Every structure is written in C-alpha cells, then in structure tokens.
Amino acid sequence: MIELAPERLAAEAGAEIRRGGGPGRPGRAVIDSREVGAQDLFFGLPGANADGGEFAAEALEKGAWGVVVDPAGASALAAGKAEGWVFATDDPLASLQSLARGWRRELGCRVVGITGSTGKTSVKDIAHAILPFRTHASRENFNTEIGLPLAILEAPPETEVMILEMAMRGLGQIAELCEIAEPDVAAITNVGPVHLELLGTLEAIAEAKAEILGGLGADGKAVIPADAEALRPHLRQELATVTFGPGGDVFARSVQRNRSQTSAEIVTPQGDTGFEFPFAEAHNVVNATCAIAIGIAVGAPVQEMARRTAGISFSRLRGELYELPGGSVLVNDCYNANPISMRAALDHLASLETPAGGRRIAVLGGMAELGPGGPAYHREAGAHARALGIDAVIGVGELARAYAPDDWAPDPAAAVDVVRAVAGAGDTLLVKGSRSVGLEAFTAEYLRVVSA
C-alpha cells in the first residue's frame, strides 16, 4: 500500500486534486486498465497507438481508488458518475516517476540498482532470496522508465532493502532511472557487446552502464566485476567499491556441481563460507558472487546469506529445466541472448552429463541488436559450439543462418518438426535466442508434442 494521504500524494506527483474520493490509500499504481482492481491508482499514460487517459473512466468503474490523467480528462471525469479520486497533471508519466521517487524517500530503505549487459535479472533473483532483510524486488522486466517506478510503488511500507533492475538502450537512460530510484548501491554485472546497433562501441556501452555510478550519493557503494577494465575510467577515486569474480573481494573456489546443484566456498571480506546453490550453471555462480557482493555492500552477514540459498528461484525462461520422456532434458533459456550469454549457455550445455548415447543439441535463435558485426558474433558462437563438441546446432530465423547450423528452420513453429527429426532419447537440448525470435513458442509446442 502506498501510505500517502491524497494531498501528499498529489504534491509528490506534481498533480492537482480535481475531485475527492473514498477513504484509505491506494494499494499500487497501474497503467493497464485491464489489470485494475479495487484500491488501485491508475495512470493514464499517452502511448503510440492510444491515450491511456481514455480508459480512466473504465478504471474507476472497476473500483480504482483514483486516476491520474491530463487536465482535460480530469475535468470530464470529475463531472462523471464513477467514484474515486481524480488527479490532473500535464505529464502523467513524469507524475508516475515523481510519485515513485517520493515513495522511495518515504520508505527510507536502502536501494540497490542493478544493470549490466547480462545477468541483471538472475543477480536480482539471487539477491532477493539471500538477503536477510525485508526485501522488495522488481518483477521480471519492470526495469524501464515506466516499469521501474511501478516496481517502486509496489514496495510495502515495511521494506528494508529494495532491489531494482535497470535496463538501457542508449545513453542517458540509466541516469534517468537513477534520478527516480536514487540508489545507495549500484551493481554492474558486466559490460559486453549488447545494443551495439544503437551505441556503436564497447566504450559507449561502458559509459552508458556507468551512469548508474553517477547516480550514487556521497555514501554510495559500487559493486563491479574485478576484471571490468572498461569501467575503470568511470570510477571516482573516493567511491567505495566491492568487486566480485576471480581476483575480487568476493569470488568462488572449490566449485563442485552436478546437473542441478553447485557447492562452492565463497571468499568474502567477512571470511570464507560454504554455499549450496540450487543451480548448476557456471555463469550463475558468477551471478551469485555479484549478489553476495551486493549483500556485503548493504551489510548482510555472509553466514546468513549462505543459509538462505534454498529459496533461490529464477524468473521464467531463464535456465528452466524440463525432463522429457526417454531420459531427455530441455534447458529453456530463451528470455534473451547476446554473445556473452550465448557463450555461457553453450558452455553449460557442454558441461551437462548425458546418458550413454545421448547427444547435446543447441536450438539457437539469432542474437539481435548487434549492428554490422552481428554476423561475425553469430559465426563465433557457432564455432564455439563446435569447439565444445556440441553434437548439433539447429538455427531458427534468418539471423541464425550465420551460426552455420547443421539444420535450420525459418521460425519457431517450423523448428518443432526440425528438432523432432534430429533429437532422440537421452538427448539434452538447449533453447536460446533473443526474445524477438519468440523461442518460448517453440518450447511450449515441443514440450506438448513430445509429452503427448
């Protein structure tokens, strides 16, 4: 619940009360009238195809606590019959962001911002599970100029630590998110060739990611990879940092894994502690060290974090493991893909044990937004798969032709029959590609067909 009185809410949002409503406070902020429930605060955001303010009356009829719309819409609603608070503002999005900043300040909790080329969501998921505080984290892809303020406004009053994922597609966007969230801890998971189509160079990507460091106050702390040389020019000398990965303040050693679990000794400034993780991917061990470094930065005892690892679960489409008839396994990791995450996923596939006669098959969609160098990155990924001994690569979509795959399908629907013709009992399949390819549709249909 957003425990702000209507007058205070209006002040924080930079809005004007046009009509009073019922008692109580709003439960959450929403922007989709289809999701409105009782006590919600609806923001009518202008969109490319429609003005959300046109659905404000519907939101009030559904029991919304109130609506925030442009002045003309507010005047019409104030004269209408549907009950609820009506707030007027020239810019509903700016009001949403301003209210989120006000609620963040009202909570007074510590805020962790996480960005990076890969691993943002996984680090957030791990940190959310292991931090021994009343912790709130943004849902799935609530990481944009719209999603992030919605995530903040979902935080309950008792929140002690808030973990917010921050995405970017260009310069200035992370800085904009930091103005809303005002992070106390800024974590950068890595810097890699993602969004090259828009930013052009790795140096520009590093500059964009490093905006999160500029969003820190005087007492802020940075969590960065120990080997991230691209970030060095952006580190202020006085900035307190916690590094993770080999050679850092937090790193893993004595790592042992099976198909579904990993045991490791984690070295930290608080001492060495054994961790049992409910995952097997090597890249998620790195993500875990980043999450533990975040815990160190917010003052969490490492022993307490180690005791909470059983609660780790990942957001959907990220390394989901499905056991299929005949002893086959499908690893569904199709939320997104770029050269870093693709290489890590292929490494994980190569590390998995298969039954006698079982093969390792990579079903790969293309990697989007890589610019002119895209074909070369795809060729490198295909070559890496072959060097690892992956038995077959099946490409899906036009970009995937550059993998030089053993088989190819034009789209996820066609890929089902192609993969069925190749895969057999005991095989292990990896499904990986950029979200724009839509491989989640392939996974759903393939699971349905082979399980029928």
MILOVEX-519582 format. One record per residue (C-alpha): residue number from 1; z, y, x. Coordinates in nm, 4 decimals. Layout:
! MILOVEX-519582
{NUM,{Z,Y,X}} ...
//
This chain:
! MILOVEX-519582
{1,{0.0000,0.0000,0.0000}} {2,{-0.0887,0.3500,0.1189}} {3,{0.2516,0.5037,0.0608}} {4,{0.1475,0.8668,0.0436}} {5,{0.2162,1.0905,-0.2537}} {6,{-0.1047,1.2160,-0.4209}} {7,{-0.0548,1.5686,-0.2897}} {8,{-0.0021,1.4401,0.0643}} {9,{-0.2983,1.2049,0.0299}} {10,{-0.5208,1.4933,-0.0748}} {11,{-0.4044,1.7017,0.2200}} {12,{-0.4664,1.4210,0.4706}} {13,{-0.8108,1.3524,0.3237}} {14,{-0.9064,1.7177,0.3120}} {15,{-0.9699,1.6803,-0.0603}} {16,{-0.8747,1.8677,-0.3782}} {17,{-0.6982,1.7116,-0.6754}} {18,{-0.9172,1.7668,-0.9808}} {19,{-0.7173,1.5513,-1.2187}} {20,{-0.3844,1.3753,-1.2046}} {21,{-0.3372,1.0109,-1.2837}} {22,{-0.0727,0.7489,-1.3225}} {23,{0.2391,0.6840,-1.1137}} {24,{0.2592,0.4834,-0.7942}} {25,{0.0476,0.4838,-0.4813}} {26,{-0.2944,0.3332,-0.4041}} {27,{-0.2954,-0.0203,-0.2694}} {28,{-0.6050,0.0077,-0.0495}} {29,{-0.9279,0.2013,-0.0031}} {30,{-1.2601,0.0507,-0.1156}} {31,{-1.6214,0.1691,-0.1074}} {32,{-1.7849,-0.1029,-0.3180}} {33,{-1.7282,-0.0624,-0.6919}} {34,{-1.7877,-0.4364,-0.7365}} {35,{-1.4697,-0.5044,-0.5378}} {36,{-1.2489,-0.2521,-0.7165}} {37,{-0.9227,-0.3779,-0.8570}} {38,{-0.6116,-0.2245,-1.0049}} {39,{-0.4489,0.0440,-0.7872}} {40,{-0.7477,0.0746,-0.5507}} {41,{-0.8643,0.4119,-0.4202}} {42,{-1.2442,0.4252,-0.4471}} {43,{-1.4502,0.6420,-0.2104}} {44,{-1.7956,0.7278,-0.3403}} {45,{-1.9906,0.7355,-0.0137}} {46,{-2.3516,0.8534,-0.0080}} {47,{-2.5897,0.5790,0.1008}} {48,{-2.9527,0.5379,0.1982}} {49,{-3.0509,0.3983,-0.1409}} {50,{-2.7738,0.5124,-0.3745}} {51,{-2.4832,0.7548,-0.4009}} {52,{-2.1575,0.5667,-0.4304}} {53,{-2.0208,0.8502,-0.6409}} {54,{-2.2430,0.7274,-0.9242}} {55,{-2.0170,0.4219,-0.9535}} {56,{-1.6872,0.6117,-0.9599}} {57,{-1.6605,0.6037,-1.3392}} {58,{-1.7058,0.2274,-1.3299}} {59,{-1.4302,0.2065,-1.0676}} {60,{-1.1899,0.3996,-1.2911}} {61,{-1.2769,0.1779,-1.5857}} {62,{-1.1860,-0.1243,-1.3728}} {63,{-0.8386,0.0185,-1.3185}} {64,{-0.8783,0.2065,-0.9905}} {65,{-0.5771,0.4224,-0.9053}} {66,{-0.8140,0.7033,-0.8149}} {67,{-1.1549,0.8066,-0.6812}} {68,{-1.2755,1.0415,-0.4076}} {69,{-1.6178,1.1913,-0.4811}} {70,{-1.8213,1.5065,-0.4318}} {71,{-1.7226,1.8176,-0.6315}} {72,{-1.9904,1.7793,-0.8989}} {73,{-1.8972,1.4169,-0.9599}} {74,{-1.5281,1.5050,-0.9631}} {75,{-1.5806,1.7696,-1.2335}} {76,{-1.7637,1.5222,-1.4551}} {77,{-1.5014,1.2521,-1.4035}} {78,{-1.2129,1.4917,-1.4672}} {79,{-1.3615,1.5638,-1.8080}} {80,{-1.4171,1.1962,-1.8828}} {81,{-1.2013,0.9462,-2.0658}} {82,{-1.1382,0.6906,-1.7889}} {83,{-0.7874,0.7379,-1.6495}} {84,{-0.6985,0.7786,-1.2834}} {85,{-0.6646,1.0343,-1.0078}} {86,{-0.9784,1.2316,-0.9238}} {87,{-1.0188,1.3943,-0.5819}} {88,{-1.3050,1.6241,-0.4831}} {89,{-1.4458,1.6583,-0.1321}} {90,{-1.7701,1.7800,0.0182}} {91,{-1.7852,1.4789,0.2517}} {92,{-1.6319,1.1548,0.1191}} {93,{-1.6873,0.9690,0.4483}} {94,{-1.5106,1.2388,0.6504}} {95,{-1.2273,1.2266,0.3954}} {96,{-1.2020,0.8481,0.4323}} {97,{-1.1791,0.8843,0.8088}} {98,{-0.9312,1.1699,0.7916}} {99,{-0.7067,0.9816,0.5498}} {100,{-0.7152,0.6770,0.7790}} {101,{-0.6049,0.8919,1.0724}} {102,{-0.3249,1.0351,0.8594}} {103,{-0.2074,0.6864,0.7569}} {104,{-0.2198,0.5691,1.1198}} {105,{0.0080,0.8599,1.2126}} {106,{0.2354,0.7946,0.9178}} {107,{0.2802,0.4331,1.0268}} {108,{0.3706,0.5390,1.3801}} {109,{0.2806,0.1927,1.5071}} {110,{0.1122,0.1081,1.8339}} {111,{-0.2645,0.0845,1.8023}} {112,{-0.4863,-0.1393,2.0137}} {113,{-0.8593,-0.0669,2.0225}} {114,{-1.0901,-0.3451,2.1454}} {115,{-1.4527,-0.3025,2.2456}} {116,{-1.6924,-0.4850,2.4767}} {117,{-2.0318,-0.6495,2.4907}} {118,{-1.8989,-0.9867,2.3774}} {119,{-1.5707,-1.1410,2.2684}} {120,{-1.4284,-0.8472,2.0712}} {121,{-1.3566,-1.0453,1.7580}} {122,{-1.2254,-1.3509,1.9418}} {123,{-0.9873,-1.1390,2.1507}} {124,{-0.8711,-0.9662,1.8319}} {125,{-0.8173,-1.3026,1.6603}} {126,{-0.6166,-1.4416,1.9523}} {127,{-0.4077,-1.1269,1.9945}} {128,{-0.3349,-1.1153,1.6222}} {129,{-0.1982,-1.4693,1.6397}} {130,{0.0115,-1.4487,1.9565}} {131,{0.1678,-1.1016,1.9453}} {132,{0.5324,-1.1396,1.8319}} {133,{0.5279,-0.8301,1.6150}} {134,{0.4400,-0.7424,1.2571}} {135,{0.0724,-0.7172,1.3401}} {136,{-0.2238,-0.5999,1.1359}} {137,{-0.5827,-0.6620,1.2491}} {138,{-0.9190,-0.5508,1.1185}} {139,{-1.1141,-0.8078,0.9190}} {140,{-1.4315,-0.9615,1.0627}} {141,{-1.6847,-0.6812,1.1108}} {142,{-1.4665,-0.3888,0.9953}} {143,{-1.5490,-0.2142,1.3229}} {144,{-1.7740,0.0814,1.2361}} {145,{-1.7255,0.4414,1.1284}} {146,{-1.6801,0.3051,0.7749}} {147,{-1.5177,-0.0319,0.8404}} {148,{-1.2561,0.0897,1.0871}} {149,{-1.0926,0.3462,0.8542}} {150,{-1.0936,0.0869,0.5764}} {151,{-0.9157,-0.1531,0.8132}} {152,{-0.6536,0.1090,0.8990}} {153,{-0.5906,0.1814,0.5326}} {154,{-0.5285,-0.1908,0.4713}} {155,{-0.2315,-0.1849,0.7125}} {156,{0.1007,-0.2346,0.5313}} {157,{0.3866,0.0121,0.5877}} {158,{0.5845,-0.2376,0.7998}} {159,{0.3072,-0.2695,1.0617}} {160,{0.4344,-0.2534,1.4203}} {161,{0.1065,-0.3184,1.6055}} {162,{-0.2431,-0.2571,1.4720}} {163,{-0.5419,-0.4254,1.6384}} {164,{-0.8777,-0.2648,1.5704}} {165,{-1.2188,-0.3841,1.6800}} {166,{-1.4611,-0.1069,1.7759}} {167,{-1.8368,-0.1635,1.7734}} {168,{-2.1040,0.0670,1.9053}} {169,{-2.4789,0.1018,1.9106}} {170,{-2.5065,0.4282,2.1022}} {171,{-2.3276,0.6963,2.2948}} {172,{-2.0563,0.8841,2.1085}} {173,{-1.9777,0.6155,1.8517}} {174,{-1.6722,0.4680,2.0253}} {175,{-1.5418,0.8213,2.0830}} {176,{-1.5781,0.8862,1.7081}} {177,{-1.3783,0.5722,1.6276}} {178,{-1.1071,0.6723,1.8752}} {179,{-1.0698,1.0088,1.7023}} {180,{-0.9810,0.8163,1.3875}} {181,{-0.7659,0.5391,1.5397}} {182,{-0.6007,0.7277,1.8284}} {183,{-0.5401,0.4070,2.0293}} {184,{-0.2388,0.3553,2.2535}} {185,{-0.4042,0.0596,2.4288}} {186,{-0.7773,0.0399,2.4989}} {187,{-0.9197,-0.3035,2.5818}} {188,{-1.2724,-0.3617,2.7113}} {189,{-1.3635,-0.7312,2.7067}} {190,{-1.6707,-0.6983,2.9321}} {191,{-1.9846,-0.4940,2.9952}} {192,{-2.3185,-0.6689,2.9657}} {193,{-2.6816,-0.6344,2.8581}} {194,{-2.6256,-0.5702,2.4871}} {195,{-2.8032,-0.2899,2.2951}} {196,{-3.0361,-0.2308,2.5909}} {197,{-3.3083,-0.1462,2.3411}} {198,{-3.1076,0.1638,2.2454}} {199,{-2.9152,0.2518,2.5622}} {200,{-3.1636,0.1508,2.8299}} {201,{-2.9385,0.0609,3.1237}} {202,{-2.6162,-0.1226,3.2028}} {203,{-2.4750,0.2052,3.3338}} {204,{-2.5327,0.3658,2.9943}} {205,{-2.3677,0.0692,2.8233}} {206,{-2.0651,0.1011,3.0530}} {207,{-2.0491,0.4742,2.9760}} {208,{-2.0546,0.4040,2.6025}} {209,{-1.7834,0.1362,2.6253}} {210,{-1.5709,0.3587,2.8497}} {211,{-1.5449,0.6178,2.5716}} {212,{-1.2505,0.4097,2.4491}} {213,{-1.0657,0.5019,2.7691}} {214,{-1.1216,0.8695,2.6976}} {215,{-0.9598,0.8164,2.3595}} {216,{-0.6249,0.7289,2.5179}} {217,{-0.3388,0.9754,2.5343}} {218,{-0.1327,1.0517,2.8421}} {219,{0.0815,0.7397,2.7911}} {220,{-0.2083,0.5137,2.7028}} {221,{-0.2866,0.1865,2.8795}} {222,{-0.6201,0.0264,2.9570}} {223,{-0.6919,-0.3470,2.9574}} {224,{-1.0070,-0.4216,3.1564}} {225,{-1.1739,-0.7111,3.3388}} {226,{-1.0739,-0.7407,3.7022}} {227,{-1.4397,-0.7687,3.8044}} {228,{-1.5867,-0.4886,3.5913}} {229,{-1.7253,-0.2676,3.8672}} {230,{-1.9378,-0.0789,3.6146}} {231,{-1.6200,0.0656,3.4651}} {232,{-1.4719,0.1965,3.7917}} {233,{-1.6352,0.5428,3.7695}} {234,{-1.4728,0.5877,3.4287}} {235,{-1.1140,0.5038,3.5240}} {236,{-0.8828,0.8006,3.5628}} {237,{-0.6535,0.7660,3.8617}} {238,{-0.3429,0.8249,3.6517}} {239,{-0.4436,0.5737,3.3827}} {240,{-0.2130,0.2719,3.3651}} {241,{-0.4208,-0.0460,3.3624}} {242,{-0.3677,-0.4181,3.3110}} {243,{-0.6533,-0.6283,3.4471}} {244,{-0.7464,-0.9803,3.3417}} {245,{-0.9597,-1.2572,3.4825}} {246,{-0.9767,-1.4003,3.8380}} {247,{-0.8075,-1.1608,4.0775}} {248,{-0.6452,-0.9637,3.7959}} {249,{-0.2933,-0.9113,3.6692}} {250,{-0.3436,-1.1856,3.4088}} {251,{-0.5512,-1.4961,3.4819}} {252,{-0.5642,-1.8683,3.4117}} {253,{-0.5222,-2.1532,3.6574}} {254,{-0.4695,-2.5292,3.6385}} {255,{-0.7000,-2.5363,3.3376}} {256,{-0.7450,-2.8700,3.1634}} {257,{-0.9424,-2.9229,2.8443}} {258,{-1.0680,-3.1815,2.6021}} {259,{-1.3040,-3.1420,2.3073}} {260,{-1.0647,-2.9284,2.1015}} {261,{-0.7776,-2.8073,2.3216}} {262,{-0.7076,-2.6332,2.6505}} {263,{-0.3945,-2.6350,2.8642}} {264,{-0.3561,-2.3671,3.1277}} {265,{-0.0997,-2.1904,3.3380}} {266,{-0.1336,-1.8170,3.2774}} {267,{-0.0297,-1.5920,3.5645}} {268,{0.1110,-1.2568,3.4464}} {269,{0.3267,-0.9745,3.5839}} {270,{0.6139,-1.1347,3.3899}} {271,{0.5695,-1.4682,3.5666}} {272,{0.3669,-1.7865,3.5248}} {273,{0.3773,-1.9578,3.1852}} {274,{0.2127,-2.2667,3.0408}} {275,{-0.0107,-2.2133,2.7356}} {276,{-0.1601,-2.4696,2.4971}} {277,{-0.4670,-2.3315,2.3226}} {278,{-0.6328,-2.4865,2.0150}} {279,{-0.9844,-2.4417,2.1543}} {280,{-1.1915,-2.5851,2.4372}} {281,{-1.4431,-2.3144,2.5301}} {282,{-1.4116,-2.1724,2.8804}} {283,{-1.5144,-1.8267,2.7581}} {284,{-1.2310,-1.8309,2.5060}} {285,{-0.9844,-1.8946,2.7880}} {286,{-1.1094,-1.5659,2.9342}} {287,{-1.0733,-1.4056,2.5912}} {288,{-0.7186,-1.5415,2.5765}} {289,{-0.6294,-1.3808,2.9098}} {290,{-0.7562,-1.0492,2.7693}} {291,{-0.5400,-1.0963,2.4582}} {292,{-0.2370,-1.1827,2.6729}} {293,{-0.3037,-0.8725,2.8851}} {294,{-0.3013,-0.6696,2.5628}} {295,{0.0339,-0.8279,2.4847}} {296,{0.1643,-0.7249,2.8266}} {297,{0.0415,-0.3707,2.7620}} {298,{0.2349,-0.3466,2.4334}} {299,{0.5495,-0.5046,2.5783}} {300,{0.5283,-0.8563,2.4353}} {301,{0.7281,-1.1250,2.6239}} {302,{0.4826,-1.3775,2.7649}} {303,{0.7054,-1.6708,2.6651}} {304,{0.6937,-1.5548,2.3037}} {305,{0.3146,-1.5320,2.3164}} {306,{0.2931,-1.8855,2.4553}} {307,{0.4973,-2.0178,2.1635}} {308,{0.2575,-1.8741,1.9064}} {309,{-0.0763,-2.0201,2.0175}} {310,{-0.0852,-2.2827,1.7416}} {311,{-0.1565,-2.0004,1.4988}} {312,{-0.4847,-1.9038,1.6663}} {313,{-0.7873,-1.9274,1.4399}} {314,{-1.1249,-1.7636,1.4799}} {315,{-1.3342,-1.5677,1.2349}} {316,{-1.6160,-1.7624,1.0745}} {317,{-1.9397,-1.8534,1.2551}} {318,{-1.7665,-1.8392,1.5941}} {319,{-1.7477,-2.1828,1.7519}} {320,{-1.6845,-2.3683,1.4259}} {321,{-1.6780,-2.7429,1.4945}} {322,{-1.8220,-2.9865,1.2385}} {323,{-1.8046,-3.3639,1.2761}} {324,{-2.1112,-3.5307,1.1279}} {325,{-2.1934,-3.8882,1.0262}} {326,{-2.2776,-4.1221,1.3134}} {327,{-2.0389,-3.9553,1.5564}} {328,{-2.2480,-3.6379,1.5893}} {329,{-2.0930,-3.2938,1.6278}} {330,{-2.2294,-2.9485,1.5402}} {331,{-2.0904,-2.6346,1.7076}} {332,{-2.1687,-2.3399,1.4808}} {333,{-2.1619,-2.0260,1.6967}} {334,{-2.4283,-1.8230,1.5197}} {335,{-2.2449,-1.4986,1.4436}} {336,{-2.4410,-1.3213,1.7153}} {337,{-2.5959,-1.3720,2.0585}} {338,{-2.6720,-1.1842,2.3769}} {339,{-2.7334,-1.3008,2.7352}} {340,{-2.3608,-1.3222,2.8171}} {341,{-2.2521,-1.5121,2.5073}} {342,{-2.5607,-1.7354,2.5136}} {343,{-2.4891,-1.8453,2.8695}} {344,{-2.1236,-1.9107,2.7811}} {345,{-2.2200,-2.1143,2.4748}} {346,{-2.4658,-2.3251,2.6760}} {347,{-2.2012,-2.3819,2.9432}} {348,{-1.9645,-2.5035,2.6733}} {349,{-2.2262,-2.7355,2.5257}} {350,{-2.2883,-2.8862,2.8696}} {351,{-1.9144,-2.9428,2.9173}} {352,{-1.8684,-3.1418,2.5957}} {353,{-1.8384,-3.5183,2.6218}} {354,{-2.0775,-3.7199,2.4066}} {355,{-2.0682,-4.0857,2.3033}} {356,{-2.2790,-4.3300,2.5021}} {357,{-2.6415,-4.2475,2.4324}} {358,{-2.5544,-3.9145,2.2736}} {359,{-2.7513,-3.6072,2.3754}} {360,{-2.6836,-3.2345,2.3876}} {361,{-2.9208,-3.0250,2.1776}} {362,{-2.9325,-2.6447,2.1627}} {363,{-3.0712,-2.4875,1.8442}} {364,{-3.1327,-2.1318,1.9583}} {365,{-3.2419,-1.8247,1.7674}} {366,{-3.3602,-1.5181,1.9507}} {367,{-3.1398,-1.2512,2.1060}} {368,{-3.2138,-0.9126,1.9501}} {369,{-3.1976,-0.5548,2.0838}} {370,{-3.2666,-0.6377,2.4483}} {371,{-3.5567,-0.3950,2.4887}} {372,{-3.8533,-0.4557,2.7208}} {373,{-3.6501,-0.7030,2.9265}} {374,{-3.5921,-0.9266,2.6241}} {375,{-3.8479,-1.1975,2.7145}} {376,{-3.7036,-1.2283,3.0657}} {377,{-3.3495,-1.2723,2.9298}} {378,{-3.4775,-1.5454,2.6984}} {379,{-3.6591,-1.7205,2.9840}} {380,{-3.3412,-1.7086,3.1914}} {381,{-3.1396,-1.8616,2.9073}} {382,{-3.3927,-2.1406,2.8632}} {383,{-3.3943,-2.2078,3.2352}} {384,{-3.0138,-2.2122,3.2385}} {385,{-3.0101,-2.4704,2.9595}} {386,{-3.2436,-2.6949,3.1553}} {387,{-3.0432,-2.6489,3.4768}} {388,{-2.7303,-2.7587,3.2884}} {389,{-2.9033,-3.0756,3.1750}} {390,{-2.9236,-2.9827,2.8061}} {391,{-3.1410,-3.2578,2.6624}} {392,{-3.3404,-3.0482,2.4155}} {393,{-3.3842,-2.6826,2.3240}} {394,{-3.5139,-2.6034,1.9764}} {395,{-3.6178,-2.2416,1.9251}} {396,{-3.6019,-2.0644,1.5904}} {397,{-3.8013,-1.7468,1.5250}} {398,{-4.0583,-1.5520,1.7258}} {399,{-3.8217,-1.4258,1.9956}} {400,{-3.7110,-1.7838,2.0619}} {401,{-4.0590,-1.8810,2.1866}} {402,{-3.9590,-1.7173,2.5156}} {403,{-3.6977,-1.9888,2.5776}} {404,{-3.9955,-2.2226,2.6373}} {405,{-3.8294,-2.4611,2.3902}} {406,{-3.9019,-2.8306,2.3566}} {407,{-3.9576,-2.7770,1.9822}} {408,{-3.9914,-2.4650,1.7722}} {409,{-3.9512,-2.3568,1.4096}} {410,{-4.0578,-2.0248,1.2579}} {411,{-3.7395,-1.9765,1.0552}} {412,{-3.4002,-2.1354,0.9750}} {413,{-3.5335,-2.3251,0.6726}} {414,{-3.8115,-2.4889,0.8742}} {415,{-3.5684,-2.5649,1.1560}} {416,{-3.3790,-2.8161,0.9393}} {417,{-3.6639,-3.0674,0.9410}} {418,{-3.7438,-2.9991,1.3058}} {419,{-3.3856,-3.0683,1.4132}} {420,{-3.3558,-3.3759,1.1900}} {421,{-3.6599,-3.5231,1.3612}} {422,{-3.5027,-3.4709,1.7037}} {423,{-3.1280,-3.5273,1.6562}} {424,{-2.9702,-3.8706,1.6231}} {425,{-2.6349,-4.0453,1.6067}} {426,{-2.3843,-3.9332,1.8668}} {427,{-2.5666,-3.6092,1.9489}} {428,{-2.3888,-3.2767,1.9953}} {429,{-2.5678,-2.9718,1.8565}} {430,{-2.5101,-2.6066,1.9425}} {431,{-2.6352,-2.3464,1.6924}} {432,{-2.6573,-2.0000,1.8499}} {433,{-2.8604,-1.6846,1.7904}} {434,{-2.8491,-1.3205,1.6908}} {435,{-2.7277,-1.2574,1.3383}} {436,{-3.0664,-1.1181,1.2416}} {437,{-3.2120,-1.4690,1.2751}} {438,{-2.9847,-1.5971,0.9977}} {439,{-2.8952,-1.9326,1.1523}} {440,{-2.5939,-1.9623,0.9225}} {441,{-2.8500,-2.0648,0.6585}} {442,{-2.9752,-2.3405,0.8878}} {443,{-2.6221,-2.4675,0.9471}} {444,{-2.5357,-2.4740,0.5771}} {445,{-2.8516,-2.6635,0.4811}} {446,{-2.8386,-2.9004,0.7783}} {447,{-2.4781,-2.9942,0.7014}} {448,{-2.5700,-3.0515,0.3397}} {449,{-2.8665,-3.2717,0.4201}} {450,{-2.7105,-3.4908,0.6888}} {451,{-2.3910,-3.5372,0.4890}} {452,{-2.5666,-3.6327,0.1655}} 
//
